[in-house]
């Protein structure tokens, strides 16, 4: 049986597609790393908010805070 080879054009096309695939996989990995870091940062910021809410509740009680003015008001009554 005779050894067969791809044509130079076929080999170049194949390598181009493989490089594209590897590039896309690398980009996906980078995005997943960014996602992981953002989720970690989100958890930290959420923890800071929870702590601040607890401190404000301990100081002012169950009040509604207008986050634009800082004004405190009583919560609406539940029916």
Secondary structure, 3 states (H helix, E strand, C coil): CCCCCCCHHHHHHHHHHHHHHHHHHHHHHHHHHHHHHHHHHHHHHHHHHHHHHHHHHHHHCCEEECCCCCCEEECCCCC
